[in-house]
């Protein structure tokens, strides 16, 4: 296993520390936010944009520390061992804390016991796209072809048990069809494979697929999204509208820290996150990529996490999906 690490201080105008002290907790120096993704990834870009506001609100610089590897286990294993004082946090994706415990026979962390949940940040929506070469233009056509020739149609994903894999597995299960999975090393590789026609289909992050959809390189056949159609793709039906009733796979990020983080720190950092999410410039970036800001309080968000872990954990076990 290779550890890739990159740290970059994000400096800016800092608020007076007395504001945080008045609320019962203040940072003692720079706050390190560990990210289980490489520099330049979607989570990395999002975090660095939010950090500009968060450091102003908290009165301390935010340092983004990239620790990718082992589907988030490298970052999680590191953060759980840190002192619960608010100086080391982590921005985690849903798969790390809702899926991994059902996929791996052993993990170096317990998602529910080893972390304090501070605040969700954003949720990613997904879209089912077909290659132009496949000739598929609707979800109904996909289902009809898959039933006529089980296993012949192929779909690409960003990796085994990635959300782009699980989402298509759920679609196939609810539609009663059989598709052949072709995993790739990441979302860009999977997107390229769909565009080239190397695979027929894909369950993609909407923001990643959008340029190819708009350029006519792939065909959007359904969006996997709560709350109706995507504003950026108003003519594309939801999966339910297209005839497949399936749970929408979550694609959220959340800020967390080591278990035992003081309530005053959780409250203060949660407020800073929510302020960052409401920044007009950040809101415009979210709208352009069809991302949704999430504003849950810690207890409500933890309940959401537990429910999604149960729903998708049962599905993962039923499909017999495991990772070493």
N, C-alpha and C positions, 0 to 999 in steps of 0.2 A: 504494500500500500504506500503510495506516495503522497506526502502532505504538501499541498501548495498553499502558501501563506503570503498575504500582501496587506499591508496596513497603510492607511492614508489619513492623516489628521485633517479634519474639516474645520477650519478656523473661520471665525466671523465675529460679529458684534455680540458680546456676552452681556446678559442681563445681570443686575446686581444680585449677588448670592444671598443677600438678606431677605429677598422675596421668598426663596425656597426655605430659608431657615425659619421664617415666620410660619411656614406650613408644616414644620416638624421634621423635615429632612432636607439636606443639601448635599450635593456631590462633593467629594473630597479629591478634586483633581479631575483630569479628563475621564470621560466615560467610554469604555471600549464596548462596541457592539459587534459581536461575532456573527459572521454570515456564512452559512454552509454552502455558499456558491462562489464561483470565480468572479473576479473583477470584470465588470462589463455586462454581467448577467442582468436579467430583469429585476431580481431582488436587490442587487447591488445598486443599480441606478435609482430604484425607488428609495432605498435607505439613504443614499447620499443626498437626495433631494429633500427628504424629510429632516435630515440631520441639521440642515441650515436653520430651520425654525426651532427644532428641539434644543439645540445648544443655546439659543437666545433665551428660551423659556426656562431652561434648567440652570443657566449660569455657568456652564462648563463646556469645553470643547467635546465634540463627539468624534471618536476615532473608529473608523470602520476596519474591521480585521477579517479578511477572507480566509476561511478554513474549509474548503470543499473536501469531499471524500466520503466514501462508504454511505452514500445516500443520507448524509447529514450526521452520521454517527460520530465522525471525528469532531465536529463542532460541539455536538451535544455532550459528548463525553468530557470535553474540556470545560464547558461552562458549568456543568453540574458540580464540579470540584472547586469552583471559585467561592470566595467569601460572599455571603448574601448581604452585601452592603450597597448594592446599586451601582457599583463601579464597573461590573462586567455583565453585559446583557447579551441576548441573542435574538436575531430576527429569524424565525423558523417558518418553513413551509408546512402545509397541512400534512403532507405525507410523513414527515418526521414524527409527528405526535399523534396522528390518527390512524396511520396505516402500518408503519414499520413494525409495531409490536405484534401484528398479525401475520407479517410476512417473514420475519426473521426468527429462527429458532432461539437465538439469544441476542440481546442488545446490551451495550454498555451503559444503558440508562433506562429509567422507567418514566415514560412520558407524563404520568399523573403524579408521581411521588417526588421526582427530582427537580421539578421546576415550579416557579411561581409565575402565573399567567398575568401579564400586565395589561396588554391591549392588542386587539386585532388591528391590522392596518388596512389592507385592501383585499378584495376578492377578485380573482381572475375568472372570466367566463370562457366557455369553450364552444367550438364549432366543428361540425362534421363536414369535411371537405372531400371531394372526389377528384381524381386526376382527369384531365381532359381526355386522355387516352382511353380511360375506362368507359366513357360514354354515359356515365351515371349522372343524372340531373335532378333526382329527387330521392327522398328517403324511401318512398314506396317502391320505386324502381330498384333501389338497393336491396330491399327485403325480398322482392319477387325474384331477383336474380340469384340471391343467396339461397333461397329455398329451392330453386330449380337445380342449382349446382352447389351443394353444401361443401364448404371449404375451399372453393376455387378462388373467391375474391380474397385479396390480401389487404391488410392494413398495417401502416407503419406507426411506430410510437417512439417516444424519446427514451425508451428503455423498459425492460421487464418491470412490472408493478409500478411504473410511473403513472401519474394521473391520466396521461394520454392513452395508456394501455388499459387501465381499469375502467375508464369512461366508455371505451369501445366494447370492452367485455360486458359491461352492464347493458349497453344498447343491444348487443347480440343476444344476451340472455333474455331480456324482456321482449325482443322481437321474435324469439324462437328460431334464430338462424345460426349458422356456423361460418366463422371467418378465420382466415389464417393470419396469425400474428407475425410480423417481421420487426423485431426491435432494432433501434439504432442507438448511437452513442449520445444523442441529445436532440433537442427540438429542431435546430437548424438542419441537421442531417436528415431527420424524418421529413421535414418540409420539402427539402430538395428532392427526396425520393418520390414524394407525391407529385410534385411539379413535373418531374421527368417521366412519370408513368411507371417507375420501377415497382411501385405498389399502387393499388387501386384507390385506397382510401386513407383517411387519417382523422383522428380526434385531436384537434389542435387548439392551443391557446388562441383565442380570437385575435389578440393583438399581433401575434406572430403571423397568423394566416391572412390577416387583412390586406396587406399589400398585394399578395398573390391573387386574392379574390378580386380586388379592384382592377388588377392588370389583366384579368381573364386567364391567368395561368392555372387556376383550379376553380372548381365549382362548389360553392357553399350550398349544402343541401338541408341543413338543420342546425339551429343553435341550441346548446345545452345551457340554459340560463333560467334563473328564477325571475319572476316578475314580467314575463312577456318577451317580446322580440327585442333584439339588440337595436338601439337607436342608430348605430352605424351600419346596420344591415336590415332595414325595415321590411324588405321584401322576402326575407328568408324566414320560414316558419320555425317555431320551437319544435323540439322533438315530439312533445305532446300533441301539438297542432298537426304534425305530420303523421301521427298515428302510433307513436311508441311512447308509452307511459313508463318513464324510468326516473329514479332519483337523480337529481343534478349533482354531479361530482363537485365537491368543494375545491376551490383553488386559492384559499386565503393564505396570507402571511400574518404572523403574530409576534409581538415583542414579548420576551419572557426573560426571567432571571433565575438564579439558583433558588431552590426551595428555601424557605425561611426569610425571604426578603421582607423587610418591615412594611406594614400597611401604609405608613406615611410615604415611603418611597414609591410603592405601587401607585398610590393615588396621584402623587406629583408627576410621575413619568407618564401615567395614563393621560393626564390633562395635557401634557406637552405633546403627546402623540396626536391627540384630537385637534389641538390647535394647528399642528403641522398639516393634518389632513384637510383642514378647512381653508388653508391658504389658497387664494384665487388662482395663482399660477399653477399650483399642484393640482387643483381641481380640473383645470383645463387639460393638463396632461392625462389625467384619468379618463376624461370624457373622450379624448382622441383615441385612446387605446381600449375603450369600453371596459375599463376597470371600475370597481365600486369601492368607495371608502366605507369602512366599517367602524361603528362608533360604540360598540358594546363596552360595558363595564366588566371588570375581571370575572366576577362570579357568573354573570350571564354568559360570558364567552366560554368559560370552563364547562358550563352545562351544554353548550352547543358542541364543543369538542367531544365530550363524552358521548353524546348522541350520535355524532357522525362516526366516531370510532366503533360504536356498536353496530350501526347499519352497514358500514363498509367492511368491518371485521367479519361479520357474518357472511357477507358476499365473498370476500377473499377466501375464507375457509371452504365455502360451498364450491368454489371454482378450483380449489386445490392449488392456489398460487403460493409459492414459497421462494425465498431467496436464501442463499448461504451466507 
